[in-house]
Amino acid sequence: MFTLAEVASLNDIQPTYRILKPWWDVFMDYLAVVMLMVAIFAGTMQLTKDQVVCLPVLQSTVNSKAQTSTSGKADFTTVETSTGPGEAASVRTVSFGSAPTVTPDIPLSRATSSQYQPTESGQELKKEQKDSSGRKTNLDFQQYVFINQMCYHLALPWYSKYFPYLVLIHTIILIVSSNFWFKYPKTCSKIEHFVSILGKCFESPWTTKALSETACEDSEENKQRLTGAQSLPKYVSTSSDEGSPSASTPMITKSGFKFSADKPMIEVPSVTILDKKDGEQAKALFEKVRKFRAHVEDSDLIYKLYVGQTVIKTVKFIFILCYTANFVNTISFEHICNPKVEHLIGYTQFECTHNMAYMLKKLLISYISLICVYGFICLYTLFWLFRIPLKEYSFEKVREESSFSDIPDVKNDFAFLLHMVDQYDQLYSKRFGVFLSEVSENKLREISLNHEWTFEKLRQHVSRNAQDKQELHLFMLSGVPDAVFDLTDLDVLKLELIPEAKIPAKISQMTNLQELHLCHCPAKVEQTAFSFLRDHLRCLHVKFTDVAEIPAWVYLLKNLRELYLIGNLNSENNKMIGLESLRELRHLKILHVKSNLTKIPPNITDVAPHLTKLVIHNDGTKLVVLNSLKKMTNVAELELQNCELERIPHAIFSLSNLQELDLKSNSIRTIEEIISFQHLKRLTCLKLWHNKIVNIPPSITYIKNLESLYLSNNKLESLPAAVFSLQKLRCLDVSYNSIALIPVEIGLLQNLQHFHITGNKVDVLPKQLFKCVKLRTLSLGQNCITSIPDKVSQLLQLTHLELKGNCLDRLPATLGQCQLLRKSGLVVEDHLFDALPSEVKEVLNQDTSIPFANGI
């Protein structure tokens, strides 16, 4: 036999699951426990006390016949049996005539001897007959036991015998139906995960602080309205999620830096102060909630299973009620039994009594009452399930009561679980909604970020760049720390991989800021911050993967001088870039585009009147259409790098103001069109490096004003004399070609200051080379030169001499006469330098502070 505790364990669930048990489920659980008690009580009573007592039915006609036959016979014997609890069966025999008389209470020996005492025995018999009452049945004790058992199974209705077991089985089925969704594997895991996350969200310090912060913001807003406080115009935000600076103010105070303004500081102690451990736990919760939502919203299995088990319980209630009501009247105290064992007993009919009938009937009525209440609750549950769409859940009330207006509505199983939680306590859903809000997550990141990146820490990360400007580079942060905008002396700010970057009004304090880098950082800007950037920002670098990452406010910076766009801008997406907005960039001078263009966007001409430099760096995509270049008449510098150009584009010849042309890393093989450059009177620098040029046409001599010519990394085998007719040439770079001879005409370049011929096949240096007395840089490395003439001493302005990688045996001692040459500018093998005379080495080792101009 099992105990009540063992059966009740079927209804036991984890305590944490109780938040998913609405009042009706809890009530039905208690009803199920009561029904279990009824079943076990009835079963216990039935096993211990249930029995049937039967007596034979004696017909009056039979008795009358028996009396008549008795009077006509002298030897008729009447046998009477009586049974009682704990008594042996006694037999009483009455004889007439010579037969001995057997009395029930007298032993047989005495009965035998009584025949010799007829007078005494007759007196005793008369006395017993006078004391006895009732009707004689002639049955012994064993016969009564036999007939009681027979009639228990034949006369007693089956429901009276099996009622406790039926109640137990039905109750167990109802209990299993009520909690099956907690046990089914495909729903149990989701429910367990949900309850775990919900509990952590409820207990998270961030939930309390976020809701408290909302309450504080509301109270402060009311206070400001009552006192008539006005905020500074430069702190007004147009962003819906940025309006109040109160979230960042405590963090600035904590870091030791106080920002003074006309508006009085509002201190909210301990509202946004969150220790690092709690902050990290809250961040992890946001990620868990995001993944759980994506997983659970895909299906409605939990909802369907709960509806199914409720329908099963309702059908079960109707079934139990229908068949049980019919058996109420079958339970009675008296029953007629016809066992058909007359040959064993002598009687055909018996009248029996059931000692548990009254108790069972009362328990059955109680059970029917309980099952009716249970059924009505099931019907109410079905009404609740279909009254409202439980597969949709709206946080509208939470959005109204809090500042988190972006909490999304949820659906399917996620929505159903939240509806169930609301029946337990609506505060759970309200706190859970905090972790569904991106605004809340951003606030948490902001607080954690400000807690970690204090003013002192940011100051340590400030460095000076190559332009001697103070620069701060922030990489892969969750946002922009508030303390950044307190670095008022910062010149350059680089923000890289900060997807949630927001530039508040406090940037107006950074009066020295002129250059901003946004690398994969679609920064949002408040209205006041935009006004400041529009008036003060001069240089902007934007690196992106998709054109949508380019902030719209970039095209409205009217005082911007330099714009660098690096990202995917192929021809299919050109329409998305919105280059027509460049019309607002009225002062733009430099436009740098590093992308994969197949054509120059025609709308680039919007900035043509004031654009002086255009740079297009392709990733190897062939640039086909360049007609838009013809309209860029004011461009002074043009770079078309890695554009797979095979010839010099004709559109370039229309750029009358062009001063520098760079066609690096293309596929140019011939430059016969170079003659057309004679119309570009201002062209001073021509860069055709990293191409496939085989020879230089003589027509290059027509570019009279050319000062710099870069032909490195091509396939040149010789230098034509026409190159040395360019009297204004100051820089000539023919490195990494296949040139074997330096023409003697090089001595004609009296203005030559920089000559690079590294990586060729030169073996002899002509003496005319050293007539170029203005040379400052001479790169002769990686050739086949065997000796350096002593006339190198004529190069008095030489500061850089590269000789490494040749076949030299020694260096000329006259190197010491090159007054500006020092060891740092001499690139040569160590053993050659060590072989120089000591006085020469002493001269070369001297430091000099004599300034000299770059010359290019």
C-alpha positions in Angstrom: 0.0 0.0 0.0 1.3 3.4 -0.9 1.2 6.5 1.3 -0.5 9.9 0.7 3.0 11.5 0.4 4.0 9.2 -2.4 0.9 9.9 -4.4 1.1 13.7 -3.7 4.6 13.7 -5.1 3.1 13.3 -8.6 1.7 16.8 -8.1 5.0 18.2 -6.9 6.8 20.7 -9.1 9.9 22.8 -8.7 9.2 25.9 -6.5 10.5 28.2 -9.2 7.8 27.0 -11.5 5.1 28.3 -9.3 5.3 31.7 -11.0 3.7 30.0 -14.0 0.8 28.6 -11.9 -2.2 30.9 -12.1 -4.8 30.8 -9.3 -7.0 28.3 -11.1 -4.1 25.8 -11.5 -3.2 26.2 -7.8 -6.8 25.7 -6.8 -7.1 22.6 -8.9 -4.0 21.3 -7.4 -5.5 21.6 -3.9 -8.7 20.0 -5.1 -6.7 17.1 -6.5 -5.0 16.7 -3.2 -8.4 16.6 -1.4 -9.7 14.0 -4.0 -6.6 12.0 -3.3 -7.4 12.0 0.4 -10.9 10.9 -0.3 -9.7 8.1 -2.4 -7.1 6.9 0.1 -9.5 7.2 3.0 -12.2 5.3 1.2 -9.7 2.6 0.1 -8.4 2.3 3.7 -11.9 1.9 5.1 -12.8 -0.6 2.5 -9.7 -2.8 3.0 -10.1 -2.8 6.8 -13.9 -2.8 7.6 -15.8 -3.5 4.4 -18.0 -6.6 4.7 -21.5 -8.0 4.0 -23.7 -9.8 6.5 -26.4 -12.1 5.1 -29.4 -14.1 6.5 -31.5 -16.6 4.6 -35.0 -15.6 3.7 -37.5 -18.2 5.3 -40.9 -18.3 3.6 -44.0 -18.6 5.8 -45.6 -21.4 3.7 -42.5 -23.5 4.1 -42.6 -23.0 7.8 -46.2 -24.1 8.1 -45.6 -27.3 6.1 -42.7 -28.1 8.3 -44.8 -27.7 11.4 -47.5 -30.1 10.0 -45.1 -32.8 9.1 -43.4 -32.5 12.5 -46.7 -33.3 14.3 -47.2 -36.5 12.3 -43.8 -38.1 12.9 -42.4 -39.1 16.2 -38.7 -38.9 15.1 -38.6 -35.4 13.4 -35.5 -33.5 14.2 -35.1 -29.7 14.2 -31.5 -28.4 13.7 -30.7 -24.8 14.6 -27.4 -23.0 14.1 -26.3 -19.7 15.5 -23.1 -17.9 14.9 -21.5 -15.0 16.7 -18.2 -13.2 16.8 -15.7 -15.4 18.6 -18.1 -18.3 19.3 -18.1 -21.8 18.0 -21.1 -23.2 16.2 -23.6 -24.9 18.5 -26.2 -27.5 17.3 -29.5 -28.0 18.9 -31.4 -31.2 18.1 -34.9 -31.9 19.4 -36.1 -35.6 19.1 -39.4 -37.3 19.7 -39.7 -41.0 20.5 -36.8 -43.3 21.5 -34.0 -41.2 19.8 -31.8 -39.4 22.1 -32.0 -35.6 22.4 -29.0 -33.4 21.6 -28.9 -30.0 23.1 -26.6 -27.2 21.8 -25.0 -26.4 25.2 -24.7 -29.9 26.6 -21.9 -32.3 25.5 -22.8 -35.4 23.7 -22.0 -37.7 26.6 -24.5 -35.8 28.8 -27.0 -35.8 26.0 -26.7 -39.6 25.8 -27.1 -40.1 29.5 -30.0 -37.8 29.6 -32.2 -40.6 28.3 -32.0 -42.2 31.6 -33.1 -39.0 33.2 -36.2 -38.1 31.2 -37.8 -35.9 33.8 -34.7 -33.6 34.3 -34.0 -33.2 30.5 -37.5 -32.4 29.7 -37.5 -29.6 32.2 -34.2 -28.1 30.8 -35.5 -28.3 27.2 -38.7 -26.4 28.1 -36.6 -23.8 29.8 -34.3 -23.2 26.8 -37.3 -23.1 24.4 -38.8 -20.5 26.6 -35.6 -18.3 26.7 -34.6 -18.5 22.9 -36.1 -16.1 20.3 -35.8 -15.6 16.5 -36.1 -18.0 13.7 -34.1 -21.1 13.3 -32.0 -21.4 10.0 -30.3 -24.7 10.4 -26.9 -23.1 9.1 -23.5 -23.4 10.8 -20.8 -20.8 11.0 -18.8 -21.9 7.9 -21.9 -21.7 5.8 -22.5 -18.1 6.9 -18.9 -17.2 6.0 -19.3 -18.8 2.7 -22.6 -17.1 1.8 -21.3 -13.7 3.0 -18.4 -13.9 0.6 -20.6 -15.2 -2.2 -23.1 -12.4 -1.8 -20.3 -9.7 -1.5 -19.3 -10.5 -5.0 -22.7 -11.3 -6.5 -25.2 -8.9 -4.8 -23.0 -5.9 -4.1 -22.9 -3.4 -7.1 -19.4 -3.1 -8.7 -19.2 0.6 -8.1 -19.5 0.1 -4.3 -16.5 -2.2 -4.4 -14.2 -0.2 -6.8 -15.2 3.4 -6.0 -11.9 4.3 -4.1 -9.8 2.9 -6.8 -11.6 4.8 -9.6 -11.3 8.0 -7.6 -7.6 7.4 -7.2 -7.0 6.6 -10.9 -9.1 9.7 -12.1 -7.3 12.0 -9.7 -3.8 10.8 -10.8 -4.9 11.4 -14.4 -6.0 14.9 -13.6 -2.8 15.6 -11.7 -0.7 14.4 -14.6 -2.7 16.4 -17.0 -2.3 19.6 -14.9 1.5 19.3 -14.9 2.4 17.6 -18.1 3.7 20.8 -19.7 6.3 21.0 -16.9 7.5 17.5 -17.6 7.4 17.2 -21.4 11.0 17.5 -22.7 10.4 19.9 -25.5 8.6 22.4 -23.3 10.3 21.7 -20.0 13.7 23.0 -21.2 12.1 26.2 -22.5 10.1 26.7 -19.3 13.2 26.0 -17.1 15.2 28.5 -19.1 12.5 31.1 -19.0 12.0 30.8 -15.2 15.7 31.0 -14.7 16.1 34.1 -16.7 13.0 35.7 -15.3 14.2 35.1 -11.7 17.6 36.7 -12.6 15.9 39.7 -14.2 13.7 40.2 -11.2 16.6 40.1 -8.8 19.1 42.0 -10.9 20.2 45.3 -9.4 20.1 46.9 -12.8 16.3 46.3 -13.0 15.8 48.2 -9.8 18.2 51.0 -10.8 16.7 51.4 -14.2 13.2 51.7 -12.9 14.3 53.9 -10.1 16.1 56.1 -12.6 12.9 56.4 -14.6 11.1 57.5 -11.4 13.8 60.0 -10.6 13.8 61.4 -14.1 10.0 61.9 -13.9 10.2 63.5 -10.5 13.0 65.8 -11.7 11.1 66.8 -14.7 8.1 67.7 -12.6 10.4 69.6 -10.2 11.8 71.6 -13.1 8.4 72.4 -14.5 7.4 73.7 -11.1 10.6 75.7 -10.5 10.7 77.0 -14.1 14.3 75.7 -14.6 15.6 76.1 -18.1 18.3 74.0 -19.7 21.1 75.4 -21.8 20.3 75.5 -25.5 23.5 73.6 -26.3 22.3 70.6 -24.3 19.0 70.2 -26.1 18.7 66.9 -27.9 16.5 65.9 -30.8 17.1 62.3 -30.2 14.3 60.5 -28.5 16.7 58.4 -26.3 19.2 61.1 -25.4 17.3 63.9 -23.8 18.5 63.8 -20.2 22.2 64.2 -19.2 21.4 62.9 -15.7 22.5 59.4 -16.6 26.0 60.5 -17.2 26.3 63.3 -14.6 26.9 61.0 -11.6 29.6 59.1 -13.5 31.5 62.4 -14.2 31.2 63.4 -10.6 32.6 60.0 -9.6 35.6 60.3 -11.8 36.5 63.5 -10.2 35.8 65.9 -13.0 33.0 68.4 -12.6 31.3 70.1 -15.6 30.0 73.5 -14.8 27.0 75.0 -16.6 24.3 77.5 -16.1 21.9 74.8 -15.4 22.2 73.5 -11.8 23.6 70.1 -11.4 21.1 67.4 -10.3 22.8 64.7 -8.3 21.0 61.4 -8.2 23.1 59.3 -5.8 23.3 55.6 -6.2 20.8 55.5 -9.1 23.3 54.9 -11.9 26.2 53.7 -9.7 26.5 50.0 -10.6 29.4 47.9 -9.5 31.4 46.1 -12.2 30.1 42.6 -11.3 26.5 43.6 -11.4 27.0 45.4 -14.7 28.6 42.4 -16.3 25.8 40.2 -15.0 23.2 42.6 -16.4 25.0 42.6 -19.8 24.9 38.8 -19.9 21.2 38.9 -19.0 20.5 41.1 -22.0 22.3 38.7 -24.3 20.4 35.7 -22.8 17.1 37.4 -23.1 17.8 38.3 -26.7 18.7 34.7 -27.6 15.8 33.2 -25.6 13.4 35.4 -27.3 14.6 34.4 -30.8 14.4 30.8 -29.8 10.9 30.8 -28.1 9.1 33.1 -30.5 9.6 30.7 -33.3 6.9 28.2 -32.0 3.7 28.0 -30.0 4.2 24.4 -28.6 3.9 25.4 -25.0 0.6 27.2 -25.7 -0.8 24.3 -27.6 0.2 21.8 -25.0 -1.4 23.8 -22.2 -4.6 24.2 -24.1 -4.5 20.4 -24.9 -4.1 19.4 -21.3 -6.9 21.8 -20.2 -9.2 20.3 -22.8 -8.3 16.8 -21.6 -9.2 17.8 -18.0 -12.5 19.2 -19.1 -13.4 16.1 -21.1 -12.4 14.0 -18.1 -14.6 16.0 -15.8 -17.6 15.6 -18.0 -17.0 11.9 -18.3 -16.6 11.4 -14.5 -19.7 13.4 -13.8 -21.9 11.6 -16.3 -21.1 8.1 -15.2 -20.7 8.8 -11.4 -24.1 10.4 -11.1 -25.8 7.2 -12.2 -24.2 5.2 -9.5 -25.1 7.3 -6.5 -28.4 5.5 -6.0 -26.8 2.1 -6.4 -25.0 2.3 -3.1 -27.5 1.1 -0.4 -27.4 -0.6 2.9 -29.7 -3.6 2.0 -29.3 -6.1 -0.9 -31.1 -9.3 -1.9 -28.7 -12.1 -2.9 -29.6 -15.3 -4.9 -26.3 -17.3 -4.9 -27.8 -20.4 -6.5 -26.1 -22.7 -4.0 -29.2 -24.3 -2.6 -27.6 -27.7 -2.7 -24.9 -26.5 -0.3 -26.9 -24.2 2.0 -30.5 -25.3 1.7 -31.8 -21.7 0.9 -32.2 -19.9 -2.4 -32.4 -16.3 -1.3 -30.6 -14.2 1.3 -31.0 -10.7 2.6 -27.7 -8.9 3.1 -26.5 -5.6 4.6 -23.4 -3.6 3.5 -21.8 -1.9 6.6 -19.9 0.7 4.5 -22.8 1.8 2.3 -23.6 4.9 4.3 -19.9 6.1 4.4 -19.3 5.3 0.7 -22.3 7.3 -0.3 -21.2 10.3 1.7 -17.7 10.1 0.2 -19.2 9.8 -3.3 -21.3 12.8 -2.9 -18.2 14.7 -1.6 -16.2 13.5 -4.6 -18.9 14.6 -7.0 -19.0 18.0 -5.4 -15.2 18.3 -5.7 -15.2 17.2 -9.3 -17.9 19.7 -10.2 -15.9 22.5 -8.7 -12.8 21.2 -10.6 -14.8 21.1 -13.8 -16.1 24.6 -13.5 -12.6 25.8 -13.0 -11.5 23.9 -16.2 -14.3 25.7 -18.1 -13.2 29.0 -16.8 -9.6 28.2 -17.9 -10.8 27.4 -21.4 -12.7 30.7 -21.4 -9.6 32.6 -20.4 -7.5 30.8 -23.0 -9.8 31.8 -25.8 -11.1 35.1 -24.6 -7.9 37.0 -25.5 -5.1 36.2 -28.0 -2.6 34.7 -25.6 0.0 34.3 -28.4 0.5 38.1 -28.4 1.8 40.2 -25.5 2.0 43.9 -25.4 4.2 45.9 -23.0 2.1 49.1 -23.7 1.5 49.7 -20.0 5.2 49.3 -19.1 6.1 51.6 -21.9 3.7 54.2 -20.6 5.0 53.9 -17.0 8.7 53.9 -17.8 11.1 55.8 -20.1 11.7 52.6 -22.1 9.3 53.3 -25.0 11.1 50.9 -27.3 10.1 47.7 -25.4 8.9 45.4 -28.3 5.8 43.3 -28.2 6.3 39.6 -28.2 4.4 36.6 -29.6 3.9 32.8 -29.5 5.2 30.9 -26.6 7.1 33.9 -25.2 3.9 35.9 -25.1 2.0 33.0 -23.5 4.6 32.6 -20.7 4.4 36.3 -19.9 0.6 36.1 -19.7 0.9 33.2 -17.3 3.4 35.2 -15.2 1.0 38.1 -15.1 -1.6 35.9 -13.3 1.0 35.3 -10.6 2.4 38.9 -10.4 2.5 41.6 -13.1 5.7 43.0 -11.6 7.7 40.1 -13.1 6.7 41.2 -16.6 7.5 44.8 -15.9 11.0 44.0 -14.7 11.5 41.5 -17.5 10.6 44.2 -20.0 13.6 46.2 -18.9 15.8 43.6 -20.5 13.9 43.7 -23.8 14.6 47.4 -24.3 17.5 48.6 -26.4 17.3 51.9 -24.6 17.8 50.1 -21.3 20.7 48.1 -22.6 22.3 51.3 -24.0 22.0 53.0 -20.7 23.6 50.0 -19.0 26.4 50.1 -21.4 26.8 53.8 -21.0 26.9 53.6 -17.2 29.4 50.7 -17.3 31.5 52.5 -19.9 31.6 55.7 -17.9 32.5 53.7 -14.8 35.4 52.2 -16.5 36.7 55.0 -18.7 37.2 57.9 -16.4 38.8 61.3 -17.3 42.2 60.3 -15.9 42.2 57.0 -17.9 41.3 58.8 -21.1 44.0 61.4 -20.6 46.5 58.6 -20.5 45.4 57.4 -23.9 45.9 60.7 -25.6 48.9 60.9 -27.9 50.5 63.1 -30.5 50.3 62.1 -34.1 52.7 62.8 -37.0 51.2 66.3 -37.4 51.9 67.0 -33.8 48.3 67.1 -32.9 46.7 65.6 -29.8 44.9 62.5 -30.8 42.6 60.0 -29.0 41.8 56.6 -30.5 38.9 54.6 -29.0 38.5 51.1 -30.3 35.7 48.5 -29.9 33.8 50.1 -27.0 30.1 49.9 -26.3 29.8 53.6 -26.7 31.6 56.9 -26.3 32.5 57.7 -22.7 31.1 61.0 -21.4 34.6 62.0 -20.1 35.9 62.2 -23.7 34.1 65.4 -24.2 35.9 67.0 -21.2 39.2 66.7 -23.1 38.8 70.3 -24.4 42.4 70.4 -25.9 41.9 67.4 -28.1 42.6 68.0 -31.9 41.8 64.6 -33.4 39.1 62.0 -32.2 39.1 58.5 -33.7 36.1 56.3 -33.0 36.5 52.7 -34.4 34.0 49.8 -34.2 31.7 51.6 -31.8 28.2 50.7 -33.2 26.3 52.6 -30.5 28.3 55.8 -30.6 26.4 59.0 -29.7 27.8 62.5 -29.8 26.1 64.6 -27.2 25.9 68.4 -26.8 29.0 68.3 -24.6 31.2 68.1 -27.6 30.7 71.8 -27.9 33.3 72.1 -25.2 36.0 70.7 -27.5 36.9 73.9 -29.2 40.1 72.6 -30.6 38.5 69.6 -32.3 38.9 69.8 -36.1 39.3 66.2 -37.2 37.0 63.3 -36.6 37.4 59.6 -37.7 34.3 57.2 -37.8 35.5 53.7 -38.6 32.5 51.4 -38.8 30.8 53.7 -36.4 27.4 55.1 -37.5 27.4 57.8 -34.9 24.2 59.6 -33.8 24.5 63.3 -33.1 22.3 65.5 -31.1 21.0 68.7 -32.6 23.3 71.0 -30.6 26.3 68.7 -31.3 25.5 68.8 -35.0 25.5 72.6 -34.9 28.9 72.6 -33.4 30.3 70.1 -35.8 28.8 71.9 -38.8 30.6 75.1 -37.8 33.9 73.7 -36.5 34.8 70.4 -38.1 37.3 70.6 -40.9 38.3 67.0 -41.6 36.1 63.9 -41.5 37.1 60.2 -42.2 34.2 57.7 -42.6 35.0 54.0 -43.0 32.1 51.7 -43.6 31.0 48.3 -44.9 27.6 49.3 -46.2 26.6 52.7 -47.5 23.8 52.9 -44.9 26.5 53.3 -42.2 27.3 56.7 -43.4 25.5 59.1 -41.1 23.1 61.5 -42.9 24.5 64.5 -41.1 27.9 64.0 -42.8 26.5 65.6 -46.0 25.3 68.7 -44.1 28.7 69.9 -42.6 28.9 73.1 -44.6 32.4 74.1 -43.2 34.0 70.7 -43.9 37.2 71.0 -45.8 38.2 67.3 -46.2 36.0 64.2 -46.6 37.4 60.7 -46.7 34.9 57.9 -47.6 36.2 54.3 -47.4 33.9 51.4 -48.1 31.7 49.6 -50.6 30.3 52.1 -53.2 30.0 50.0 -56.3 27.8 51.2 -59.2 24.8 49.3 -58.0 24.8 51.2 -54.7 25.8 54.6 -56.1 22.2 55.7 -55.9 22.1 54.9 -52.2 25.0 57.1 -51.3 23.0 60.3 -52.0 25.9 62.3 -53.5 23.5 65.0 -54.3 23.7 66.0 -50.7 27.3 67.0 -51.3 25.9 70.3 -52.5 25.7 71.4 -48.9 29.5 70.9 -48.5 30.2 74.4 -49.9 33.7 74.6 -48.6 34.9 71.0 -49.4 38.4 71.1 -50.9 39.5 67.4 -50.7 37.3 64.4 -51.5 38.9 61.0 -51.0 37.0 57.9 -52.1 38.4 54.4 -51.5 36.0 51.9 -52.9 35.2 49.6 -55.8 33.7 52.1 -58.3 33.2 51.2 -61.9 32.4 54.8 -62.8 32.8 58.2 -61.3 29.4 59.3 -59.9 28.1 62.1 -62.0 26.8 64.0 -59.0 30.4 64.5 -57.9 30.3 67.6 -60.0 28.2 69.2 -57.3 31.4 70.1 -55.5 33.4 70.9 -58.6 33.4 74.7 -58.2 35.5 74.4 -55.0 37.0 71.0 -55.0 40.8 71.1 -55.4 41.8 67.4 -54.8 40.0 64.2 -55.9 41.3 60.8 -54.9 39.8 57.6 -56.0 41.4 54.4 -54.7 39.7 51.3 -56.2 40.2 47.8 -54.9 41.1 46.5 -58.4 37.7 47.1 -60.0 38.1 48.5 -63.4 37.1 52.2 -63.7 35.4 52.5 -67.0 33.4 55.8 -67.1 35.4 58.9 -66.3 33.4 61.5 -68.3 32.5 63.3 -65.1 36.1 64.3 -64.7 35.8 66.8 -67.6 33.7 69.0 -65.3 36.2 69.1 -62.5 38.0 72.0 -64.0 39.3 73.4 -60.7 40.9 70.2 -59.5 44.6 70.6 -58.9 45.4 67.1 -57.6 43.9 63.9 -59.1 44.7 60.4 -58.0 43.2 57.3 -59.7 44.9 54.4 -58.0 44.3 50.7 -58.6 41.6 51.3 -61.1 42.8 48.9 -63.8 43.4 51.7 -66.3 45.2 50.5 -69.4 45.8 54.0 -70.9 45.8 57.6 -69.6 42.1 58.7 -69.6 41.5 61.4 -72.1 39.1 63.2 -69.7 42.2 64.2 -67.7 43.5 66.4 -70.5 40.6 68.8 -69.9 41.7 69.6 -66.4 43.4 72.9 -67.1 44.2 73.6 -63.5 45.7 70.1 -62.8 49.1 70.3 -61.0 49.6 66.7 -59.8 48.5 63.5 -61.4 48.9 60.1 -59.8 48.0 56.9 -61.7 49.6 54.4 -59.4 48.9 50.7 -59.5 47.1 50.4 -62.8 47.7 48.4 -65.9 49.1 51.2 -68.2 51.4 49.8 -70.8 52.0 52.8 -73.1 51.9 56.5 -72.4 51.9 57.8 -76.0 49.0 60.2 -74.9 51.5 62.0 -72.7 51.9 64.6 -75.5 48.5 65.9 -74.6 49.9 67.0 -71.2 51.5 70.0 -72.9 48.1 71.7 -72.6 48.2 71.3 -68.9 50.5 74.3 -68.2 50.3 73.8 -64.4 51.2 70.2 -64.3 54.3 69.8 -62.1 54.1 66.3 -60.8 53.4 63.1 -62.8 53.2 59.8 -61.0 53.0 56.7 -63.3 54.6 54.3 -60.8 53.5 50.6 -60.3 52.3 50.1 -63.9 53.6 48.1 -66.9 55.2 50.9 -68.9 57.9 49.6 -71.2 59.3 52.9 -72.6 59.1 56.6 -72.2 58.1 58.5 -75.4 60.2 61.5 -76.5 57.1 63.6 -76.3 57.6 63.9 -72.6 59.9 66.8 -73.4 56.8 68.9 -74.0 55.8 68.9 -70.4 58.1 71.9 -69.7 56.9 72.6 -66.2 57.3 69.1 -64.9 59.2 69.1 -61.5 58.6 65.5 -60.3 58.4 62.3 -62.4 57.7 59.0 -60.8 58.2 55.9 -63.0 59.3 53.3 -60.4 58.1 49.7 -60.5 57.6 49.5 -64.3 59.3 47.6 -67.1 61.7 50.3 -68.3 65.0 49.2 -69.8 66.4 52.6 -70.7 66.0 56.4 -70.1 65.5 58.5 -73.2 67.4 61.7 -73.5 64.1 63.6 -73.7 63.7 63.0 -69.9 66.8 65.1 -69.2 65.5 68.0 -71.2 63.1 68.8 -68.4 65.1 71.6 -66.9 62.7 72.1 -64.0 62.8 68.5 -62.9 63.7 68.3 -59.2 62.7 64.6 -58.5 63.2 61.6 -60.7 62.3 58.2 -59.5 63.0 55.2 -61.8 63.5 52.6 -59.1 62.8 48.9 -59.6 63.0 48.7 -63.4 65.5 47.1 -65.7 67.7 50.1 -66.5 71.4 49.2 -67.1 72.8 52.6 -67.9 72.4 56.2 -66.6 72.7 58.5 -69.6 75.4 61.2 -69.4 72.6 63.7 -70.2 71.6 63.5 -66.6 74.2 66.3 -65.9 71.8 68.7 -67.7 69.3 68.4 -64.7 70.9 71.2 -62.7 67.8 71.5 -60.5 67.6 67.8 -59.7 67.4 67.3 -55.9 66.2 63.7 -55.6 67.3 60.8 -57.8 66.1 57.3 -57.2 67.4 54.4 -59.3 67.4 51.6 -56.7 66.7 48.1 -57.9 68.0 48.3 -61.4 71.1 46.9 -63.3 73.4 49.9 -63.2 77.1 49.1 -63.0 78.8 52.4 -63.7 78.0 55.9 -62.5 78.7 58.6 -65.0 80.8 61.5 -63.8 78.1 63.9 -65.2 75.8 62.7 -62.4 77.9 64.6 -59.9 77.3 67.8 -61.8 73.8 67.8 -60.2 75.2 69.7 -57.3 71.7 70.3 -55.8 71.2 66.6 -55.1 70.0 65.9 -51.6 68.9 62.3 -52.1 70.7 59.8 -54.2 69.4 56.2 -54.1 71.7 53.7 -55.9 71.0 50.6 -53.9 70.5 47.1 -55.2 72.4 47.6 -58.5 75.8 46.3 -59.8 77.9 49.3 -59.0 81.6 48.4 -58.3 82.9 51.8 -57.3 81.9 55.3 -56.3 83.8 58.2 -58.0 85.6 60.6 -55.8 83.6 63.4 -57.3 80.8 62.5 -55.0 82.4 65.2 -52.8 80.8 67.8 -55.1 77.4 67.0 -53.7 77.6 69.4 -50.9 73.9 69.3 -50.2 73.6 65.5 -50.1 71.8 64.3 -47.0 70.8 60.8 -48.0 73.0 58.3 -49.9 71.9 54.7 -50.4 74.6 52.3 -51.6 73.6 49.0 -50.0 73.2 45.9 -52.2 76.0 46.7 -54.7 79.4 45.2 -55.5 81.5 47.9 -53.7 84.9 47.1 -52.3 85.3 50.4 -50.5 83.9 53.9 -50.1 85.7 57.0 -51.2 87.2 59.0 -48.5 85.8 62.1 -50.1 82.5 61.3 -48.5 83.7 63.3 -45.6 83.5 66.5 -47.8 79.7 66.1 -48.1 79.0 68.6 -45.4 75.4 67.6 -44.7 75.8 63.8 -45.0 75.7 61.9 -41.7 75.8 58.3 -40.8 72.0 58.1 -40.3 71.6 59.2 -44.0 74.2 56.8 -45.3 72.7 53.4 -46.2 75.6 51.0 -46.7 77.0 47.7 -45.4 78.7 48.0 -42.0 82.1 46.7 -43.2 82.3 49.3 -45.8 81.6 52.0 -43.3 84.1 50.6 -40.9 86.8 50.6 -43.6 86.5 54.4 -43.9 89.3 56.5 -42.5 88.7 57.5 -38.9 88.5 61.2 -39.6 85.8 60.5 -42.2 83.8 58.4 -39.8 84.2 61.1 -37.2 82.7 63.6 -39.5 79.9 61.3 -40.5 79.1 60.6 -36.9 78.7 64.2 -36.0 75.3 65.6 -35.3 74.0 68.5 -37.2 71.1 70.8 -36.6 71.4 72.7 -39.9 67.9 72.9 -41.3 67.2 72.3 -45.0 64.1 72.4 -47.1 62.3 69.5 -48.5 62.4 70.8 -52.0 59.5 68.9 -53.4 
